[in-house]
Amino acid sequence: MSLPILSLILFAPIVGVAVILCLPQTAGRMIKMVAGGAMWICFALSAIMFMNYDWRTGGVQFTEIAAWLPDAGASYHLGVDGISAPLTLLMSVVGLSGVYSSWRIDKRIKEYFVLFLLLVAGVAGAFVARDLLLFLLFYEVVVIPMYILIVVWGSTKRVTKEYAGMKLVVYLLIGSGFMLAGVFSLYVLANPAGQRTFDMAALAAQGLNGAIAPEDQIVSFFLMMLGFATLASMWPFHYWSPDGHAGAPTAVSMVHAGLLKKLGAYGLLRVGLLMVPVGFKFWAPMMAAFATVSVIYAAFICLTQSDLKYMVGFSSVSHMGYIVIGIATADVIGLNGAVANMFAHGIMTALFFSMIGHVYNTAHTRDIKDLGGLAHQMPKAAVGFMIAGMASLGLPGLLSFIAEFTIFTGTFETYPAVAVVAISGIILTALYVLRALADALFGPRLAKWDSLPDLKLPEMVPLVLLSAFLIFFGFFPSLLMDVINSGIEPMTPLLAKIKTAATLWGGL
């Protein structure tokens, strides 16, 4: 396609920001409609891009290149492959759902939607960037609007919003510092002076041909891992995440869990595995071990939670553990499952937080024990909770099932013990999800909630849209998996080359 569709996807939210800035603060409904229109355009273009991606050919498609910083070897280079195409679609789905989950926002509406659209644009740019410096720019952009959105529009249910926002920023900035150190060491080491480039394909080629010494790769990836694993909320770098969810407004929690954490996992795969593969392989067993701890530890914490947001926040940490385990396998099957689970978990957790947000906005509580029998008053919201809960369990017929099954298949081949322990996390997930759904939705009817409104038309958009993706790809998983595999399969020579490389357990 000659249409610069990726630039249009990227700039749709930014154009929405520009239009909103021209509107008066009092035009609240118009501001919301502009934000919704911008994200509908972004979603439509992302869907067109995804449907027109030729997975049989594979490779990078819809490429756009323009000069940017030639002296540094950086360019405005956009493109998607089988990995980034689904994640770009995920960005638009969650971003669009987030706008309609924010329909009840009535405080400083103009500033809220400007910051939210900038947050979504930052995520979009990171997924479509094919230049490493451009990727880093968008990667870092997301922190500032996140912080402001939390401290201004957040809640203080268990922690103050100021504490939640500051904790998030401190953790992510420290992680980013390590990540930037690793990336720029890669930039310096990959090519001789005067020939340096930020082009991702060129850097990946240097990683494949061994231009960077193994010991340098090990150090570079370790630094990157600290940054990307923090954003992915992998244990023990996860402490910012549950409090961040608890303090954040609904749509920000949706983007936080549905997109930002996936950006961390995407960085481990796109930058770590492809550009410093020997370093990746060296630390992979440790990543798998830490991710397994994430799965089990966070699931046990979920069993103790009565706050719905904290439960889903820790559940998100647990599910991200599965994704990191899949990436750590450095196996085609495991990597396919990891990317598929990025998509599935992003949709599922966004649906969860959207429903929780509606309940909290109307009932002013997130306590499971206080909400008993809520399905009587909110049957539509109860449907959303049920679909999200069943997806969290990996129920057949929903996308999460095939994604997690694929991860476990790949993990059994690489880390059998990890696979056995990680699978036990499904049992724990069933315990806390079914307990929460039973207590919050299907207990005795409480008369005090009879006045609560169910989902209205704007709030129905996230329910219908997110549920549709979980169910559609659950019944037709090949439509997603074929695209993902077209991005993973070309890694086969690289994965074969590093198969016998030294690991942390095996030494240098």
N, C-alpha and C positions, 0 to 999 in steps of 0.2 A: 504493500500500500504506500502510495506517495504522500498521503496525509500524515503530517507529523503528530501522530496520535499520542505518543508518549508525552510530548511537550504539552499537548492539549489536556491530557489527564493531569499532569503536574500543575499546570497553570489555571485549571478550572477553579480550585479552591482559592488561589491567589487573586484571580479576577473577582471572585465573590467577596474577598476581603476588601478590594478596592471599591466595589460598589457599596458595601456596607459602610465604609468610612465616609462616603458622601451622603449618607442618610442621617437624619436627626435622631438623637437618642430616644425621642418619643415615638418613633415609628417602629415599635417593637414587633408587630405582626409582619410588617414588610421586611424587617431585618431577618426574621426567621424564615420567611419565604425565599429570600435571596440566598441564604445559607443552604436551604433545602434544594433550591434550583441548581446551585453550584455543585452540590454533591450528587444530584440526579444526573447531571451532565457527566461528572467524573465517573459515576457508576456505569452509565450507558457506554461511554467510551472504553472503559475497562472491560466490560462484557464483550464489546465488539472486538477489542484486541485479543481477548482470550479465545473467543470463538474462531477468529481468523488465524490464530497461531497454528502453523503447520507442524504438528508433532512428528509427522513422518520424516520431514526434513531435519527438524531439530535445529540446534545451534542458536545463535543470537539473531533475533529478528526485530523488525520495526526500528532499525538502527538510525540514529540521528547524531551527526558529528559537526561541531563548529569550533573554531579556534577560541581559546579562552586565555590560558597562561602558557604560551609556547615556551618561554624561557625555563619554566619549571617542568615542562613535559606534561602539562595538564590541559584537558580539553572539555568542552561541553559535549559529553558522549553519553547518549542514552541508548538503551536496548534491553530486551527481555529474552530470557531463554525459558526452558521448561521448569526452572526453579522459581524465577522471579515473576513469570506471568501469572501463576496462581496467587502469589502473594500480593501482587498489584491488584488483582480482583478482590482479594480479601480486604485490602486497605479501603477500597471504595465501598464495599458492603458494610463494613464496620463503621466507617466514617459517615455514610448516609444514615445508618441506624442511630448513630450517636446524635445527629442533628434532631431527629424526631424524639429521641429520648430526652432531649433538652427543651422540649416544647413548653414546659412549665416554668422555665427560667424567667424570672421577672426582675432580677437585680442586675443593673448595668448590662443590659442585653447586648448592646453594641459591642462593648469590649469583650464580652464572653464569646460571641460567635466569631469575632476577628481572631482571637487567640486559638479557638478550637480549629478553625479552618487552617491557620498557620501550622498547627500541630499535625493535622492530617497531611498537609502539603509536604512537611518535612519527612514524614514516613514514606509518602509516595516517591519523593526524590531519591531516598536511600535505596528503595527497591529497584528503581529503573536506571540508576547510575551505573555506567560502565567505566567510569574514571574514578580511581580510588580517592583522589582529593575531593571530587564532587560528592562522593559517597560520605566522606568524613564531614563535609560541610552540612549536609542534610542530617546526618546522624547526630551532630551536636546541636542542631537547631531545635530539636524537639524538647530539650530539657527546660529551656526558659519558659515557653508557654505552659508546660506541664506545671511548673512551680507556681506560676501566677494563678492559674486556674484552680489549683488546690487551695492556696491560702486565701483567695478572695471568695470563691464559690463553694468551698468544701464544707464538710460537716465536722462537728466536734463530739461525736457520739461516745467514743472511748478514748481517743487521743485528740488533742487540739489539731486543727487543720494546719496551724503554723508549724507544729512539731512534725506532722506527717510530711509537709512540703519540704521542710529543711532536711529531714532525714533522707528523703528521696534524692534531693539535689546533692547532698554531701556524698552519699554512696556512689551515685552515677558520675559525679565529677571526678572522684578519686579513681573509679574504674576507667573513665575516659582518659585520664592522665596516663595510666599504664598502657591502655590500648594505643594511644597516639605514639607513645614511645616505641612500641613494637612495630607499628605501621611505618614510622619514619625510619627506623632502623632497616626495615625491609626495603624501603625506597632507596636508601643509600647503598645497601649491599647488593641489590639485585642487578644494577648496571654500573659500569664505570662512569666516572665524572664526565660530564658533557654529553652523555647518552641516556640520561635518566628519564624515566617516564612514569606517569601514574596510570597508564592504561592497564586495566585489569587483565586483559588477555595476554599482554606482553609480560606482565609480572608473573602470571600463572605459567607461561611458557618457561620463564627463567627458573621457577620452582620445579618444573618437571624435568628440565635438563641438568639440574644440579648446579646451577651457577652460584648459588648461595651455599656456603659450607654447612654441613650438618649441625655443628655446634652453634653457629649463628642462627640457624633456623630454630633450634631448640629454645634459645633465649628469646628470639623475636616472638615465637608463638606463645611462650609462657606469658609475656607481657600482654599480648593481645587477648589471651584467654582470660586474664584477670578482668579486663574491661568488658568483653562480650559476655562472659559468664555472669558478671554482675547484672547487666541489663536483662539477661535471660533468667535472673533470680535463681541461679543454681546454688545449692548449699555449698559452702557456708557464706555466700555473698547475697543471701536472699532477704536479710532482715529489714530492708527498706520497703519491701513489696507489700506485705499485708497491711502495714500501717498506711502506706501510700494509697491502697485501695480504700481503706476505711475512711480516710480523710477526704478523698477525691469526690467531686460530683459524679453523677451516674455516667455521663458520656465519657468523662476522662478515665474512669475505671474501665469502661469498655475498650477504649483505645490503649490504655496501659496494659491490660491483660491480653487483649486480642491482637495488638499490633506491636507495641514496643518490645515486649518480651520476644516476639518472633524476630524482631530486628537483631536482637542479641544472638539468637540461634543462627540467623541468616549470616551474620558476620563470622561466626565460627566456621561455617561451611564455605562461604564465598571467599573470604579473605584468608582464613586460617588454613583449611584443608587444601585449597587450590593453589595458594601462593607460597606457603611454607610447609609442604606435605610431610617432610621428614620430622620437622618439629611437632606437627600435629600428631603423627604416629607415636612419637616419643611420649607425649603427655596423654594420649587417648585413654589408656587404662585408668589413669587417675580421674579423668573426666567421667568415665563410666562409673567408677566407684563413688565419686561425689554425687553424681546424678542419681544413683541408686539410693543413697542416703536421702536425697531430696524427696524421692518417691515415697519412701516408707516414713521418714520423719514427719513430713508435712501431712501425710494421711493420718497419722496418729494425732497430730495437733488438731486436725479437722474434727476428730471424734470428741474433742473437749469443748468445741466452740458452740455457743448459743447465738452469736451474732452472725446473721446470714452473710454479711460482707466479709467478715473475717474467715468464715468457713470457705467461701468461694475463693478468697484471696490465697489461703493456704492450699486449697485444692489446685489452684493455678500453679503454685510452686511445684506441687507433686506431679502434675501433668507435664510441666516443662522438663521435669526429670526424664520422662519417657523420650521426649524429643532429643535431649542431649545424649541419652544412651544410644538412640538410633544414629546420631551423627558420629559418636565415638566408635561405632563399629567399623567405620571406613569400609563399608560393604555396600554394594549396589542395592540390595534388598533393604537393609537397614536405613540407608539414606533416603530411599523412596518413601519408606514409612515415616521418617522424621519430617520430611517436607509435607507429606499428606496430613500428618498430625498437626503441623503448624497451622494449616488451613482449617482443619476440623476443630481444633481447640480454640482458635481465634473466633470462629463463628459461635461455638458453644458457650464460651465464657462471656462473650458480648451479650448473648441472649440471657444468660443468668443475671448479669449485672443490670440489664435493662429492666427485667422484671422486679429485681430487688429495689431498684430505684423508684419504680412506680409505687411499690408497697410502702417504702419509707416516706415518700412525698405525701402520701395520703394518710397512713396510719401513724407516722412519725416514730416508728420503732422498727428495728431489724431483729428483735429478739425472738427466736424460734418459739420459746415457751409462751410468749404473749400473743402469738398469731394463730393459735389453734383454730382449725376449721375454716381457714380463709377461702377455701375453694367455694364455699357457699355464697360468699359475697363477691368474689372475683373469679368467676369460672374461666374467663379468657386468660387472665394472668396465670392461673393454675395450669392451663394448657402449656404456656410458655415454660413454666417451672418444670413440668413433667418432661417436655421434650429435651430441655437442657440437661435435666438430671439423667435421663436415659442415655443421652449422648455422652455424658461424663462417665457412665458405666461401660461405655463401649458396646451398647446393645446392637445386635444385628439389625440391619435395615436403616441404620444411621451411619454417617460417614466415619465417625470415630472408630467403629468396629474394624473396618478394613485397614485404617491407618495404624491402629495399635497392633492388630494381628501381624501386619507386615513388619513393624518394629521388632516384635518378639521373634519372628522367624529369622530375621537378620541377626539378632542378638544371640540366639541359640548357637549360631555357627561361630561366633567370635568370642562371646563371654557367656558360656552356659550357666555359670553360677549366678551372674548378674541377672540373666533372663528369669531364672527361677524365683529369685528374690523380688524382682520387679513385678512379675506376674501376681505375686501375693498382694501387691498394692491394689489390684483390682478388687480383691475381697474387702479391703479396708474402705475403698471408695464406695462400694455397695453399702457398707454399714453406715457411713456418715451421710451419704446422699439420701438413701431410703428413710433413715431416721428423720432427717430434716424435712423431707417432703411429707412424711406421715404426720409429724408433729405440727408443722406450719399450715398444711393444707387440709388434712383429712381428719382432724380431731373434731370434737363436738362444736357445733355452731355457737359462736360467741356473739351475743346480742350487741355488744359494744361496737362491733365492726359493721353493723347493718347499714350504716350511713356511708360507708366507703364506696367510692365510684370504681367501677371496673375500667379497663383500658378503653379509652376513646379513640377516635379515628387517627390522630397523629401518632399516638402510642402503639397503635396496631401495626404501623409500618415495621418497626423492629421485629415484632413477633412474627409477622407473616414472612418478611424477607429472610430473616436468619433461619427460621424453621424450614423454609422452602429449600435453602441451600443444604442444610443438614440431611433432609429427607431425599432430595433429588439426587445428590451425589452418593447418598447411602444406597439407593437402588441402582444407580448407574455409575459406579465408582471408576469404571474404565475411562470415562470422559475426563476425569481429573488425573487418574494415575498414568494414562498414556502420555499426557503432557509432561507430568513430572519426570517420568522415566526418560523422556527425550532429553532432559537436562542432566540426568544422573548417569545414563549409559555411557556417554562420551568420557566419563571419568575412569572407565575401566582400565585403560593403560596406566594411568596414574596410580590407581588403587593396587594394581598388580605390582607396580614398581616398588611401592612402599610396604608391600605385604610382609617382607622379611626384614624391614628396617628395625633398628633397635627401639625398644620401649623403655619406659621408666623402670619397669620391673626387670627388664633384661640388660640394662646398662648401655653404655655407649659402645 
